């Protein structure tokens, strides 16, 4: 992992708990396996990984003949797990379920705030510095029986669906791998993507980054958004055509809450920084601050299971990764 992340990741007694079930080398934060003494690698049975973990190539794995598990205390393992890991039969676990919780919470807050037209009301109040005619200015807005579209029944998407249950929303779901009956059990109605975009007041993206999902929100699909609709993206920036979205937002017809973009950091001159109908955040929806410890505890649970000879509770395999982030 990155050396800078360990202080927060292993805080609040997390390191002590991990040390009770494993011999932990707390002085080594590996960014390149070539920098580690061969003897240390040869003894390694479990890799406890996080953001910044080096790629697990065949050469790296040959230096770790005793390695039997990669326990990732974060979300996606696609950045460091390679085919060589699966070929060796090494078990892989992820704390993606724990990381899904703050993203879903961020999404719920965003949906509720956009229904109340938070950006518009804050701007109107700031400009007026006086009483704002709320009944006139915000007629037709609110969260009662508003239609929310969820794109992707991923871990995060499913958690968002669960959080939406207590509210008076009509919830639509698009996911090509979810049947209508399952969508209904999740609290939503299954529709195709274009219908979801046309009908929803808020469209929230939770699909994985795959070749087939790149620019799934292109110029044609963005034009289907109803006037005044809000697009929320906490997934991956590549799912939305940035140029087309910028053009659409520049008209003032729709709003957007963007926690991710492509590129991940927009050029300084991007209009998305200053458009009044855009809330742009620097990839904060996922685990940050004290939320990192939750992922550590999930991962430590997995190390405890290994120590007791039990199967991993949150293991992943190559088939699942083909359809996930």
VOGU-3710 file (C-alpha; in Angstrom, 3 decimals, decimal comma):
1> xxxxxxxxxx> 0,000/0,000/0,000  0,968/3,642/-0,128  3,009/4,540/2,939  0,842/7,581/3,615  -2,378/5,615/4,093  -1,345/3,291/6,922  -1,820/5,755/9,802  -5,546/6,061/9,124  -6,066/2,533/7,845  -4,540/0,901/10,918
11> xxxxxxxxxx> -5,926/3,338/13,502  -8,347/2,795/16,390  -6,796/-0,488/17,514  -6,988/-2,093/14,072  -3,274/-2,881/13,969  -3,357/-4,490/17,433  -6,251/-6,669/16,354  -4,442/-7,734/13,196  -1,270/-8,503/15,159  -3,202/-10,878/17,432
21> xxxxxxxxxx> -3,841/-13,280/14,553  -0,784/-12,765/12,344  2,887/-11,882/12,472  2,682/-8,429/10,917  5,568/-6,466/9,442  4,476/-2,913/10,229  7,679/-1,237/9,043  7,344/-2,216/5,395  4,904/-0,549/3,000  5,570/-2,123/-0,347
31> xxxxxxxxxx> 5,185/-0,199/-3,592  7,616/-2,394/-5,526  8,338/-6,036/-4,682  11,820/-5,628/-6,145  12,690/-3,420/-3,161  11,887/-6,145/-0,598  14,448/-8,621/0,705  13,911/-12,051/-0,906  13,852/-13,731/2,522  10,907/-11,593/3,653
41> xxxxxxxxxx> 8,953/-12,367/0,503  9,721/-16,079/0,777  8,085/-16,187/4,236  4,958/-14,251/3,258  1,685/-16,172/3,476  -0,807/-13,305/3,289  -0,621/-9,908/1,629  -2,680/-7,210/3,363  -3,214/-4,664/0,581  -4,770/-1,269/0,019
51> xxxxxxxxxx> -4,540/1,640/-2,434  -1,151/1,747/-4,120  -0,452/-1,997/-3,921  2,049/-3,143/-6,585  1,029/-5,412/-9,420  1,076/-9,117/-8,555  2,876/-10,359/-11,631  4,085/-13,911/-12,203  7,618/-12,781/-11,329  6,454/-11,243/-8,060
61> xxxxxxxxxx> 4,535/-14,381/-7,141  7,513/-16,639/-7,812  9,295/-14,786/-5,015  6,422/-15,662/-2,635  6,049/-19,460/-2,819  4,102/-19,605/0,460  1,572/-16,924/-0,490  -1,965/-18,240/-0,157  -4,177/-15,165/0,166  -4,439/-11,525/-0,861
71> xxxxxxxxxx> -6,653/-9,628/1,578  -7,571/-6,234/0,166  -8,708/-3,670/2,739  -10,357/-1,555/0,034  -12,643/-1,961/-2,985  -11,538/-3,081/-6,436  -8,663/-5,556/-6,745  -8,321/-5,029/-10,492  -5,410/-2,634/-10,014  -3,048/-5,244/-8,552
81> xxxxxxxxxx> -4,485/-8,763/-9,004  -3,455/-10,384/-12,296  -4,258/-13,684/-14,028  -1,129/-15,116/-12,428  -2,869/-14,915/-9,035  -5,784/-17,041/-10,223  -3,445/-19,484/-11,966  -1,625/-20,048/-8,669  -4,934/-20,683/-6,871  -4,322/-17,839/-4,432
91> xxxxxxxxxx> -7,445/-16,746/-2,569  -8,476/-13,097/-2,954  -10,790/-11,123/-0,690  -11,995/-7,543/-0,844  -13,591/-5,076/1,548  -15,661/-3,658/-1,329  -18,834/-4,328/0,654  -17,575/-2,049/3,431  -16,506/0,602/0,940  -19,964/0,484/-0,639
101> xxxxxxxxxx> -21,571/1,858/2,525  -20,223/5,446/2,454  -20,744/5,679/-1,307  -24,385/4,671/-0,878  -24,802/7,143/1,983  -23,305/9,919/-0,146  -25,679/8,974/-2,964  -28,740/9,004/-0,728  -27,810/12,430/0,619  -27,296/13,669/-2,930
111> xxxxxxxxxx> -30,677/12,367/-4,097  -32,478/14,002/-1,184  -30,643/17,306/-1,542  -31,178/17,511/-5,302  -34,887/16,895/-4,807  -34,931/19,969/-2,586  -32,943/21,865/-5,248  -30,054/22,544/-2,890  -27,797/24,134/-5,524  -30,550/26,438/-6,804
121> xxxxxxxxxx> -31,778/27,470/-3,373  -28,299/28,154/-2,008  -27,450/30,264/-5,046  -30,735/32,166/-4,927  -30,285/32,935/-1,236  -26,667/33,954/-1,728  -27,586/36,324/-4,538  -30,705/37,788/-2,893  -29,366/38,031/0,660  -33,026/38,396/1,529
131> xxxxxxxxxx> -36,140/36,281/1,749  -36,453/33,938/-1,268  -39,998/33,344/-2,599  -39,874/29,613/-1,957  -43,375/28,626/-3,061  -42,938/30,388/-6,382  -39,274/29,645/-6,985  -39,387/25,937/-6,160  -42,842/24,940/-7,387  -42,835/21,363/-8,620
141> xxxxxxxxxx> -39,737/20,352/-6,676  -39,438/18,095/-3,633  -38,970/14,412/-2,828  -42,574/13,211/-2,650  -43,189/10,542/-5,327  -40,186/11,641/-7,327  -38,763/9,083/-9,774  -35,202/7,922/-9,090  -33,273/5,831/-11,595  -30,481/3,527/-10,428
151> xxxxxxxxxx> -28,065/2,352/-13,111  -26,427/-0,871/-11,972  -27,334/-3,277/-9,171  -23,741/-3,431/-7,971  -22,833/-3,668/-4,286  -23,272/0,088/-4,083  -26,374/0,128/-6,264  -28,062/-2,487/-4,083  -27,186/-0,612/-0,921  -28,640/2,584/-2,422
161> xxxxxxxxxx> -31,837/0,691/-3,272  -32,033/-0,490/0,332  -31,548/3,039/1,677  -34,252/4,399/-0,634  -36,935/2,068/0,730  -38,245/4,335/3,529  -38,845/7,247/1,138  -41,753/8,024/-1,167  -39,861/7,474/-4,400  -40,700/5,534/-7,509
171> xxxxxxxxxx> -37,463/3,642/-8,131  -36,407/2,370/-11,541  -33,469/0,008/-12,102  -31,411/-0,765/-15,157  -29,069/-3,747/-14,963  -28,791/-6,265/-17,800  -27,984/-9,054/-15,320  -31,008/-8,517/-13,058  -34,384/-10,062/-13,874  -37,628/-8,179/-13,267
181> xxxxxxxxxx> -38,555/-10,339/-10,259  -35,226/-9,699/-8,566  -35,501/-5,963/-9,236  -38,884/-6,002/-7,543  -37,382/-7,753/-4,512  -34,786/-4,985/-4,412  -37,548/-2,381/-4,299  -37,387/-1,213/-7,907  -38,955/-1,743/-11,319  -36,731/-3,074/-14,065
191> xxxxxxxxxx> -36,671/-0,945/-17,234  -34,311/-0,419/-20,133  -31,730/2,320/-19,814  -33,299/4,820/-22,191  -36,660/4,591/-20,433  -34,973/5,063/-17,067  -33,162/8,174/-18,311  -36,303/9,673/-19,853  -38,488/9,152/-16,788  -36,194/9,865/-13,847
201> xxxxxxxxxx> -35,779/13,137/-12,003  -32,498/11,804/-10,619  -30,282/9,290/-12,425  -27,548/7,755/-10,256  -24,794/5,702/-11,887  -23,461/2,574/-10,149  -22,313/0,458/-13,098  -18,776/-0,993/-13,372  -16,042/0,324/-15,617  -15,960/-2,130/-18,517
211> xxxxxxxxxx> -15,296/-1,742/-22,243  -19,020/-1,993/-22,932  -19,928/0,672/-20,360  -17,505/3,309/-21,608  -19,463/6,475/-22,494  -22,762/4,706/-21,826  -24,003/8,231/-21,154  -23,143/9,701/-24,523  -24,571/12,756/-26,264  -27,707/10,910/-27,421
221> xxxxxxxxxx> -28,508/9,467/-23,998  -27,786/12,679/-22,121  -30,275/14,441/-24,393  -32,951/12,041/-23,104  -32,721/13,477/-19,586  -35,819/15,448/-18,747  -35,515/19,173/-18,162  -34,403/19,830/-14,589  -33,142/16,267/-14,048  -29,957/15,573/-12,075
231> xxxxxxxxxx> -27,234/13,140/-13,126  -25,215/11,693/-10,237  -21,960/9,862/-10,908  -20,084/8,206/-8,041  -18,936/5,247/-10,155  -16,287/5,948/-12,795  -15,766/9,004/-14,962  -15,390/6,900/-18,110  -19,085/5,961/-18,013  -20,003/9,501/-19,082
241> xxxxxxxxxx> -18,837/11,385/-22,159  -17,298/14,421/-20,433  -17,417/16,670/-23,486  -21,055/15,869/-24,202  -22,019/16,309/-20,535  -20,241/19,651/-20,344  -22,139/20,871/-23,398  -25,464/19,703/-21,963  -24,798/21,275/-18,570  -23,716/24,536/-20,172
251> xxxxxxxxxx> -27,275/24,996/-21,444  -28,569/24,976/-17,857  -31,183/22,375/-18,802  -30,029/19,712/-16,319  -27,935/19,471/-13,157  -25,115/17,135/-12,164  -23,358/15,910/-9,040  -20,013/14,489/-10,122  -17,699/12,770/-7,669  -15,728/11,204/-10,532
261> xxxxxxxxxx> -14,827/12,518/-13,979  -12,685/11,662/-16,955  -9,959/12,689/-16,639  -10,037/12,126/-12,891  -8,764/15,657/-12,353  -10,312/17,962/-14,935  -8,205/20,596/-16,708  -8,151/23,934/-14,833  -10,226/25,568/-17,565  -13,083/23,065/-17,451
271> xxxxxxxxxx> -16,500/24,794/-17,154  -17,553/22,042/-14,739  -15,651/23,808/-11,955  -17,770/26,954/-12,222  -21,148/26,058/-13,731  -23,851/26,902/-11,159  -25,787/23,716/-11,908  -22,841/21,411/-11,140  -21,624/20,114/-7,794  -18,114/18,765/-8,381
281> xxxxxxxxxx> -16,406/16,842/-5,570  -12,886/15,303/-5,554  -13,768/11,588/-5,334  -14,911/11,746/-1,706  -17,896/9,367/-1,803  -15,823/6,295/-0,934  -14,187/5,561/2,397  -12,218/8,445/3,885  -11,061/9,397/7,377  -12,492/7,142/10,062
291> xxxxxxxxxx> -14,384/5,138/7,417  -11,076/3,537/6,401  -10,965/1,650/9,699  -14,222/-0,105/8,851  -12,554/-1,604/5,769  -9,575/-2,651/7,902  -11,826/-4,526/10,297  -13,590/-6,289/7,431  -10,199/-7,341/6,056  -8,945/-8,390/9,501
301> xxxxxxxxxx> -12,036/-10,582/9,857  -10,827/-12,391/6,739  -7,325/-12,896/8,179  -8,936/-14,346/11,313  -10,927/-16,767/9,170  -7,748/-17,908/7,450  -6,048/-18,423/10,818  -8,988/-20,598/11,930  -9,025/-22,598/8,722  -12,349/-21,146/7,593
311> xxxxxxxxxx> -13,251/-20,028/4,056  -13,172/-16,331/3,200  -16,472/-14,512/3,613  -15,801/-11,913/0,917  -13,750/-13,808/-1,608  -13,770/-12,828/-5,270  -12,812/-14,684/-8,415  -12,046/-13,880/-12,038  -15,621/-14,528/-13,201  -17,052/-11,947/-10,802
321> xxxxx> -14,399/-9,387/-11,711  -15,454/-9,578/-15,357  -18,697/-7,809/-14,399  -17,591/-5,607/-11,504  -15,537/-2,504/-10,902
//
